[in-house]
Amino acid sequence: MIEEDLNLTVKTERVASWEEKDVFRYILDNGEMQVEMTNYGGIISRILTSDREGKLSNVVLALENIPDYFTKNGPYLGAAVGRYANRIGTASFKLDGETFHLTKNNGENSLHGGSKGFGVKVWDPEVYKNDNAVGVKMTYLSVDGEEGFPGNLKTTLWMELTSANELKLRFESTTDKKTVVNLTNHSYFNLSGITEDVRGHELQIFAEAITPTGSGQIPTGELLEVHGTPFDFTTLTKLGAQMDALGEGFDHNYVTKRENSTELKKIAMVKHPKSGRTMTVYSTAPGVQLYTANHVRDFVGADGKIYQPHWALCLEPEAWPDSPNKPGFPSADLAPGEQYVHEIVYKFSVER
C-alpha cells in the first residue's frame, strides 16, 4: 500500500507476526530522503540521506531485515527505549516512601527499562499525513508492574518525516498511578554511510557539564564542568581527538538543561566532512547521552557489514540517568492527571 501527497509518500508492508501481533515495515519518503521504521519496538531501521555528490546512503546501524530485530538486537539499534532510558542504580527506587524493585539487566542495575522494555514490544500503529509530513503513530500500554514499574502507562509515539528533511519524534505518556518515565530513541548514527568509523566526525554538544559516574556507570550526583576536559564539545570538535584524550570511548550524559522545561532546544550537531552530511539534534529533555558504540564488536549488520567499536555514535536525548534516586536531578516522576511529553528532532542537511 502506497499513500501519496506531493513528494511525501509512505509504503506499508506487513513483514511478520510477533507475539500474535502484526509487524509492519514502513518506508517514509519526502523525495530527498527516506526513513524506514517498524512498529516492533518503535525501531528506526534505516535513514537514507544524500551526500554532497547526491549519493543516497543509510546513516544508521541496522539489521538486514525487520524480523532480525526480534532476536538479534542486543545493542538496541534504533529502538524506542523505556520505561526508563539509561540506568537506574541498584534496579530500585522509592516513590512516596514505597520501594519499587526493577529487573536487573545491567549488573546490579536496570538499563533501558529492563529485560523486555519498550524496544521489544509490538506497538499498535496508524499511518498519518499532514500538510508537510508523513508518519506513523504508535501506541503501547505498559501494564502496572511491568519490569517492576508502577502504574498502567499509556504511551503514544509519533514518528514522522517532514518535507524539510526532519525526522520528528514525539512521546506522550499518561499513568493511573505515580511512576517514573524517561523515553528516547536509540539510533546509532554514522554519517559516512557506514564506510568508516566515526572518529573523523565533528561533534558539537550545547552543554557546559556532564553527570560524572562511579561504579556501574551510575551518576555520583555531582556535575562536572566540561571546559578544558576531554568531555568538551562546546565547539565543533573532531570526535577522535577527544576519544584519544579520554583514552576510551564515550558513554556519558551531557546536561543540556538544568531543570525540566517544554523548550525544544538545539542540543547537538554532527558533521562528516568527507561526505558533507550534517545532522542537527533538538530535544525538550534535560540531557543527552553520548555513546560511541564501545561494546559493539564483530556485530553482523545489514548489507554484509560487520560493525566494530566506534563505528557509530548515539545521541540519546533523555532525563538524567538514575534521576529517581537523585533528589537534586530534574525529576522523572509522572503522576495521574499529568502528561509526559518528549519531543526530538533530527534535521539532516548537506554542506556543499
N, C-alpha and C positions, 0 to 999 in steps of 0.2 A: 504494500500500500504506500503510495506517494501522495502527499498533500503539498500544494504549491501556492505561493503568493509572491509575485515578482521573482526575486532571486532567492527567497527563503523557502527551503524545502525540508521535509522530514520523511525519511524512509523508515518504515517499521517492519520488522521481521521476527516472527516467533522462532526461537532457536532451540529451546529446551523446556523441560519441566523440572522443577526442583521443589521438594517438599510439597508436592501436589499443587504447585502454582506455576503459571506460565511465565517463562522468562523471555524477554524481548531484547532485540538489538535495535538501537535507534541510530540513524545517521542524520545529523543536522548539518545543513549546507546553506551558506549565505552567498554562494557564487565566488567567494575568495578563499574560504577555509572550511574545513569540515570537523565536526566533533562526533565521535562515536561513543555511545553510552548504553547502559543496560539497567533495568530495574532490579537486577540482582546486586545487592549491596550498594545501590546508587553509584555504581562504578563508572568513571570516565575511562574508557578503554583505549581511545586514540584521540589525538588532536593533530590535524594536518594543517600546517601553515607554510607559506611560501618564504623562500629566502630572497635575497636581492636580485637573483637571476630568474626568479619566478618558479623555482623548483619546489614542488609541494612535498613535504616530508612529515612523518609523525614525530612529535616532540615530547612524548611521554613514554616511559617504560610500560610495556604491555605484554599480555599473553596472547598466544596465537589466535584463540577464539574464545567466545564467551563461556562455554561450558568448562573450559580450563580453570576459570576462576573459582569454580565450586570446590576444588580440591588442591589447587596449586598456588593460592595467593597468600602465602605466608607474609610477604612484605607489605600487605595492604595496598597493592598497586591501584591507584585511582579511586579508592573506596571512600564512601561516606562513613566516618568512624564516630562511634558514640556507644552508650550514652555519654561517656566521658572520654573525649580525646586526650591522648597523652597519659601520664601516670598519676595514680592515686597511691600514696605511700601506705604500706602495710595492708593494702587492699581493704581499707576500712575508713570510716569517717563517722562523725556524730552530727545529728541534726536535732536540735531542741532536746538535748540530753540523751537521745537514743542512738546507740551504736549500730551501724549497718556494716555487715561483712560481705565483701565482694569476692568474685572469682579471682584467684591468684594465677595470673598467666604470664608474669614477668618477674621471676624470682618470687619475692615476698609481696610484690606489688600488683596492682591492676593496671593493665595497659589497654587503651583504646576500647574500653567498655567490657573487657573480659574475653573469655574464650569464644563466645558466639555473640559478638557485638553487631552493630547495625550493618557493617560491611559484609556480612554473610547472610543477611535476611533478604527475602524477596518482597520488594515494596509493591504496592498497588499503583499502577501507572495510568497516566492520562496525557495524551498529546495535546498541545495547545499552540495557538498562534496569536500574535497581536500585530500592530502596525509595523514594528521594526524588529521583531524577534520570533523565533520558533523554539519550542522547548517541550520538556516532559515534566509534568507534575507528578510526584511520587509521595505516597503516604505510608506510614508504618506505625502500628500500635505496639509499643513495648509494655508488656503487662507488668503489674505490680510484682516485684520480687525477681524479675529477670536479671540474671547475673548478680543478684543481691541488691539492686537499686529499688528504692521505694517508689510507689505511685504508678498508676497507669499513665504512661507518657505518650501522647499522640503527636506525631511529627509529620509535617509536610515539607517536602523539599522540591523547590522549583529549580530546574537546570535548563538554561536557555542560551542560545547563540543569537547575537544581535547583528544587525547589518553593519555595525561599526567594529566588527571583529572582537567583540567582547563575549567571554563566557561568563555568564552571571549565575550565581548560586544564592538561594535564599532558604534558610532553615527557619521554620516556625514550630514551636512546641508548646503544648499545654499539659497540665497534670491535674490529677484529682487528689494528690497528697504531696506534701512538701518533699522535694527531691533536689538533686543536682543535675545539671545538664551542661554539656560542652561539646558541640558538634562542629566538624570540619571535613574538608576533603583532603585525601592523602595522595595526590598525584605526584609522580616523580618526573621532573622536567629535565630535558636535555635539548637545548635549542639548536644544537648542531645537527639535529635529525638522527641522533644516537650514532654518530660516526666516530666519536672520541669521548674521553671523559670530560667532566665539567670543570676541570682545573683552569681552563682558559676562559671560562665565563667570567664576566664582570658583574658584580653584585653591589647593590646599594640597599640598605635597610634603614628606614627612617625611625631609628630608635637609639636612645642615648644609654640604655642599660640592658643587662640581661638578668635573669634569675639564676644565680650560680647553684650548682647541685653538689650533693655529697653522695653517700652510699646509695647504690641503686638508681642513680640519676634523679633522686628526689630533691627538689629545691630546699635550700637551707633556710629560706625565709628572708634572706637578705637581697639587696640589689647591688649589682656591680656595674659601675660606670665603664663604658667600653672605650673611651678615648685613651689612646696610647697603648691599647692591648690588641692581641690578635682577633678579638671579637669586634673590632671597629670597622663597620661598613657604612659609616655615616656619609662617606663619599663613595662614588663608584670605584670599586677596588677589585683587582683580579682575585678570584676565589683561591686559586692555587697558592698564591703568595701568603695569604692568611692561614691556609692549612699548613704550610711549611712552618710558619711562625708558631702556630699552636702545637705542631708536632703530631697532629691526628686530624680526623675529620670532625665535622660539627654535628652536634645534636643538642641544641641549646634554644631556650625560649628568649626571644627579644621583646622588650617592653615597648609596645607601640602606643599604649595609653597607660596612665597611672590610675585611672578609675574607669568604670563602665560608662559608656555613652552610646547613643544611636548614630554618632557621626560616622559616615563612610569615609575612611581616611586612606590616603595613599601610603602604603606601608613598605613596599619594596619594588625594586626594578632590577631586571636581569637582562644582560645583553650578551650575545655571542658575536664577537667582532668579525669572525670569518664569514658567517652567513648573513649577518645584518639583522637577524631576528632579535626582537626585543619583546619582553613581557613585563607589564606593569601590574602590580597586585594592589587591590583595595580591599579593606575589610572594616567591619564595625567592631571587631573583637579587640580586647586589650593587649593581645600578644600574638606572636608568630614564631613557630618552631622552625628553625633552620636545621635540616638534616641532610647530610651528604651521602646517603646510601652506604654507610660504613660497613654494614653487615650483609650487604647483597654481594654474594660471591658465587661464581660459577652457576648463575641462575639462568635457566633456559627461558628466553623471552621470545617475542614474536619475530617473524622474518628471519629465523635462523640465527639470531644474535644471542650471545652469551653475556649476560650482564655481570659486571665486576664492581668492587667497591669504587665509589666516587664517579660512577657513570650517570649519576643524576643528582639533582638537589630537590628537596621538598621544602616548600614554604607553606606551613600549615597554620593559617590564622585560627586563633582559639583563645580560650581562657588560659590563665597561667596554670602550669602543672601543679597538681596537689592543692589547688585552691580550697577544697573542702576542709583541709587540715591546716590551713594557714590563714588565721583571722585577719592578718594585715594585707592579704591579697584581695583584689577585686572579687566580689562574691560570685559564685556559680550557682547559688541557690535559686530555686523556682518554686513558688507557692501556688496553690489553687487560686484561680482568678487572674493570675499574671500570665504573660506570654513571653517566651524566649524567642528572640529574633537574632539571627546572624546572617549578614549579607557578605558575600565575597565576589569580587570581580577580577577576572584575569583578562587583561587587554593586550592583544597581540598587534605588533606593527613591524615594519622593516625599515632599518636605517640604510639609506642608499649610499 
